[in-house]
Amino acid sequence: MAWPEALALMLGLVCGAMALGLPVAFAFLLANIVGAFAFLGGSMSLSTFAAECMQAIGRFSLTPIPLFILMGEILFQSGVALKAITAVDRLIARVPGRLSIVTIFGGTLFSTLSGSTIA
C-alpha cells in the first residue's frame, strides 16, 4: 500500500472514530492497532504491539509526566499557584513588560518548588 492510501486509511479511521464519539486517546489507539495489523502483517504484529506497549510503560523517562500533572493540579486546587503568581505580580508592580517578567519569575519559583530545572 502506498503512503497516500495509508494516510487516508489512518486519518479516516481516527476521524471516523472521533465522529462516532470515541475519545481521542482511544481513537488513536484503535488506529494504531489497525495500522499494526494492516502494515506489519496479521496476528504477529499484534503481539509485537503488545510487547512494545509493555516496554514503553516500563521506561523511567515517562514516569515524571503524570506526577507533574498531579503536582500542577494540587497547586491549582489549593490556591498556592494563584497566590504565588499574585505575590510575584505585586513584587514587580510598576515594571514595564510585567507579564513576561511575572511568567519568568513564576516559572523559576515553581521549578524551585518542584526541584526540576525544566519545569
GROMACS elastic network, one bead per residue, 0.5 to 0.9 nm:
[ bonds ]
;  ai    aj funct       b0    kb
    1     4     6  0.83579   500
    1     5     6  0.64584   500
    1     6     6  0.64988   500
    1    39     6  0.83606   500
    2     5     6  0.56578   500
    2     6     6  0.63295   500
    2     7     6  0.87385   500
    3     7     6  0.58971   500
    3     8     6  0.84236   500
    4     7     6  0.50762   500
    4     8     6  0.61099   500
    4     9     6  0.85391   500
    5     8     6  0.50452   500
    5     9     6  0.60514   500
    5    10     6  0.86058   500
    6     9     6  0.50568   500
    6    10     6  0.61339   500
    6    11     6  0.84098   500
    6    35     6  0.85530   500
    6    39     6  0.88141   500
    7    10     6  0.52835   500
    7    11     6  0.58544   500
    7    12     6  0.80735   500
    8    11     6  0.52756   500
    8    12     6  0.56268   500
    8    13     6  0.82028   500
    9    12     6  0.51808   500
    9    13     6  0.59652   500
    9    14     6  0.86559   500
    9    31     6  0.89032   500
    9    35     6  0.86899   500
   10    13     6  0.50418   500
   10    14     6  0.62291   500
   10    15     6  0.85850   500
   10    31     6  0.60397   500
   10    32     6  0.83571   500
   10    34     6  0.83785   500
   10    35     6  0.70938   500
   11    14     6  0.51909   500
   11    15     6  0.60512   500
   11    16     6  0.82927   500
   11    31     6  0.82980   500
   12    15     6  0.51639   500
   12    16     6  0.57431   500
   12    17     6  0.83360   500
   13    16     6  0.51007   500
   13    17     6  0.60084   500
   13    18     6  0.85410   500
   13    27     6  0.77818   500
   13    28     6  0.86576   500
   13    30     6  0.80894   500
   13    31     6  0.61493   500
   13    34     6  0.88176   500
   14    17     6  0.52277   500
   14    18     6  0.62164   500
   14    19     6  0.85434   500
   14    24     6  0.80697   500
   14    27     6  0.53368   500
   14    28     6  0.60759   500
   14    29     6  0.89984   500
   14    30     6  0.77412   500
   14    31     6  0.60595   500
   15    18     6  0.51533   500
   15    19     6  0.60025   500
   15    20     6  0.86297   500
   15    27     6  0.79540   500
   16    20     6  0.62756   500
   16    21     6  0.88388   500
   16    22     6  0.89313   500
   16    27     6  0.84953   500
   17    20     6  0.51553   500
   17    21     6  0.66670   500
   17    22     6  0.55425   500
   17    23     6  0.81403   500
   17    24     6  0.83131   500
   17    26     6  0.84530   500
   17    27     6  0.54571   500
   17    28     6  0.86799   500
   17    30     6  0.82227   500
   17    31     6  0.87941   500
   18    21     6  0.50753   500
   18    23     6  0.63150   500
   18    24     6  0.63348   500
   18    26     6  0.87922   500
   18    27     6  0.61898   500
   19    22     6  0.72803   500
   21    24     6  0.88306   500
   22    25     6  0.83162   500
   22    26     6  0.64310   500
   22    27     6  0.60231   500
   23    26     6  0.54662   500
   23    27     6  0.61552   500
   23    28     6  0.88018   500
   24    27     6  0.50037   500
   24    28     6  0.62703   500
   24    29     6  0.85685   500
   25    28     6  0.52963   500
   25    29     6  0.61940   500
   25    30     6  0.86730   500
   26    30     6  0.60138   500
   26    31     6  0.84773   500
   27    30     6  0.51195   500
   27    31     6  0.62257   500
   27    32     6  0.86466   500
   28    32     6  0.60957   500
   28    33     6  0.86147   500
   29    32     6  0.50335   500
   29    33     6  0.62184   500
   29    34     6  0.86187   500
   30    33     6  0.51704   500
   30    34     6  0.61391   500
   30    35     6  0.83691   500
   31    34     6  0.51778   500
   31    35     6  0.58260   500
   31    36     6  0.84113   500
   32    36     6  0.59664   500
   32    37     6  0.84673   500
   32    49     6  0.87134   500
   33    36     6  0.51592   500
   33    37     6  0.61701   500
   33    38     6  0.85609   500
   33    45     6  0.88974   500
   33    46     6  0.71327   500
   33    49     6  0.75790   500
   34    37     6  0.50819   500
   34    38     6  0.59913   500
   34    39     6  0.84117   500
   35    38     6  0.50589   500
   35    39     6  0.57201   500
   35    40     6  0.77147   500
   36    39     6  0.54568   500
   36    40     6  0.52922   500
   36    41     6  0.72800   500
   36    42     6  0.80815   500
   36    45     6  0.57976   500
   36    46     6  0.65981   500
   36    48     6  0.87804   500
   36    49     6  0.70546   500
   37    40     6  0.58016   500
   37    41     6  0.55244   500
   37    42     6  0.50690   500
   37    43     6  0.67404   500
   37    44     6  0.82308   500
   37    45     6  0.57839   500
   37    46     6  0.62985   500
   38    41     6  0.57815   500
   38    42     6  0.68450   500
   38    45     6  0.86970   500
   39    42     6  0.83724   500
   39    45     6  0.84622   500
   40    43     6  0.89882   500
   40    44     6  0.79850   500
   40    45     6  0.54274   500
   40    46     6  0.86420   500
   41    44     6  0.67970   500
   41    45     6  0.58644   500
   41    46     6  0.87349   500
   42    45     6  0.57766   500
   42    46     6  0.71727   500
   43    46     6  0.51423   500
   43    47     6  0.66836   500
   43    48     6  0.88349   500
   44    47     6  0.53421   500
   44    48     6  0.64017   500
   44    49     6  0.86500   500
   45    49     6  0.60031   500
   45    50     6  0.86200   500
   46    50     6  0.61811   500
   46    51     6  0.85896   500
   47    50     6  0.50822   500
   47    51     6  0.61922   500
   47    52     6  0.86060   500
   48    51     6  0.50734   500
   48    52     6  0.61235   500
   48    53     6  0.85788   500
   49    52     6  0.51877   500
   49    53     6  0.62112   500
   49    54     6  0.87569   500
   50    53     6  0.50928   500
   50    54     6  0.63216   500
   50    55     6  0.86546   500
   51    54     6  0.52071   500
   51    55     6  0.61940   500
   51    56     6  0.86501   500
   52    56     6  0.60701   500
   52    57     6  0.86409   500
   53    56     6  0.51256   500
   53    57     6  0.63112   500
   53    58     6  0.88234   500
   54    57     6  0.52219   500
   54    58     6  0.64845   500
   55    58     6  0.52617   500
   55    59     6  0.67995   500
   56    59     6  0.55541   500
   56    62     6  0.83510   500
   57    60     6  0.82406   500
   57    62     6  0.76855   500
   57    63     6  0.85581   500
   58    61     6  0.89217   500
   58    62     6  0.84204   500
   58    63     6  0.86491   500
   59    62     6  0.61112   500
   59    63     6  0.73561   500
   60    63     6  0.52972   500
   60    64     6  0.80488   500
   61    64     6  0.70858   500
   61    65     6  0.85763   500
   62    65     6  0.59039   500
   62    66     6  0.82414   500
   63    66     6  0.66902   500
   63    67     6  0.72607   500
   64    67     6  0.50516   500
   64    68     6  0.60675   500
   64    69     6  0.86458   500
   65    68     6  0.52916   500
   65    69     6  0.64124   500
   65    70     6  0.87295   500
   66    70     6  0.61031   500
   66    71     6  0.85588   500
   67    71     6  0.60730   500
   67    72     6  0.85443   500
   68    72     6  0.60840   500
   68    73     6  0.85475   500
   68   114     6  0.85366   500
   68   119     6  0.86463   500
   69    72     6  0.51240   500
   69    73     6  0.62104   500
   69    74     6  0.86543   500
   70    73     6  0.51151   500
   70    74     6  0.61651   500
   70    75     6  0.86102   500
   71    74     6  0.51129   500
   71    75     6  0.61348   500
   71    76     6  0.85160   500
   71   114     6  0.83706   500
   72    75     6  0.51211   500
   72    76     6  0.60446   500
   72    77     6  0.85469   500
   72    81     6  0.83703   500
   73    76     6  0.50269   500
   73    77     6  0.59729   500
   73    78     6  0.83820   500
   74    77     6  0.52352   500
   74    78     6  0.59465   500
   74    79     6  0.84163   500
   74    80     6  0.85531   500
   75    78     6  0.53525   500
   75    79     6  0.61229   500
   75    80     6  0.52977   500
   75    81     6  0.53532   500
   75    82     6  0.84262   500
   76    79     6  0.53023   500
   76    80     6  0.65750   500
   76    81     6  0.56277   500
   76    82     6  0.72477   500
   77    80     6  0.79408   500
   77    81     6  0.85905   500
   78    81     6  0.78230   500
   78    82     6  0.89783   500
   79    82     6  0.54144   500
   79    83     6  0.62981   500
   79    84     6  0.86769   500
   80    83     6  0.51008   500
   80    84     6  0.60461   500
   80    85     6  0.86279   500
   81    84     6  0.51531   500
   81    85     6  0.62346   500
   81    86     6  0.85286   500
   81   106     6  0.87762   500
   81   110     6  0.84651   500
   82    85     6  0.52341   500
   82    86     6  0.60255   500
   82    87     6  0.85161   500
   83    86     6  0.50367   500
   83    87     6  0.60452   500
   83    88     6  0.86453   500
   84    87     6  0.50926   500
   84    88     6  0.62966   500
   84    89     6  0.85441   500
   84   106     6  0.72607   500
   84   109     6  0.80730   500
   84   110     6  0.88501   500
   85    88     6  0.51532   500
   85    89     6  0.60319   500
   85    90     6  0.86253   500
   85   102     6  0.71127   500
   85   103     6  0.82430   500
   85   105     6  0.84657   500
   85   106     6  0.60101   500
   86    90     6  0.61381   500
   86    91     6  0.85109   500
   87    90     6  0.51960   500
   87    91     6  0.61465   500
   87    92     6  0.89346   500
   88    92     6  0.65619   500
   88    93     6  0.84742   500
   88   102     6  0.61687   500
   88   105     6  0.69750   500
   88   106     6  0.70485   500
   89    92     6  0.55624   500
   89    93     6  0.58085   500
   89    98     6  0.76438   500
   89    99     6  0.82742   500
   89   101     6  0.88060   500
   89   102     6  0.59977   500
   90    94     6  0.86685   500
   91    94     6  0.87694   500
   92    95     6  0.57267   500
   92    98     6  0.70192   500
   92   101     6  0.83240   500
   92   102     6  0.78639   500
   93    96     6  0.87606   500
   93    98     6  0.73095   500
   94    98     6  0.76232   500
   95    98     6  0.55346   500
   95   101     6  0.86667   500
   96    99     6  0.85598   500
   97   100     6  0.60130   500
   97   101     6  0.67294   500
   97   102     6  0.89288   500
   98   101     6  0.51077   500
   98   102     6  0.59438   500
   98   103     6  0.84894   500
   99   102     6  0.51566   500
   99   103     6  0.61897   500
   99   104     6  0.87490   500
  100   103     6  0.50630   500
  100   104     6  0.63174   500
  100   105     6  0.86680   500
  101   104     6  0.51244   500
  101   105     6  0.60883   500
  101   106     6  0.83580   500
  102   105     6  0.50936   500
  102   106     6  0.58009   500
  102   107     6  0.83992   500
  103   106     6  0.50731   500
  103   107     6  0.60854   500
  103   108     6  0.85235   500
  104   107     6  0.51608   500
  104   108     6  0.61499   500
  104   109     6  0.85789   500
  105   109     6  0.60651   500
  105   110     6  0.86411   500
  106   110     6  0.61705   500
  106   111     6  0.84916   500
  107   110     6  0.52012   500
  107   111     6  0.60076   500
  107   112     6  0.84305   500
  107   119     6  0.68424   500
  108   111     6  0.51634   500
  108   112     6  0.61010   500
  108   113     6  0.86573   500
  108   117     6  0.82889   500
  108   119     6  0.80570   500
  109   112     6  0.50977   500
  109   113     6  0.62910   500
  109   114     6  0.87349   500
  110   114     6  0.60623   500
  110   115     6  0.83179   500
  110   116     6  0.85348   500
  110   119     6  0.69687   500
  111   114     6  0.51108   500
  111   115     6  0.57161   500
  111   116     6  0.51328   500
  111   117     6  0.56990   500
  111   118     6  0.70531   500
  112   115     6  0.52499   500
  112   116     6  0.68389   500
  112   117     6  0.76115   500
  112   119     6  0.86644   500
  113   116     6  0.80666   500
  114   117     6  0.85794   500
  114   119     6  0.75904   500
  115   119     6  0.83685   500
  116   119     6  0.55201   500
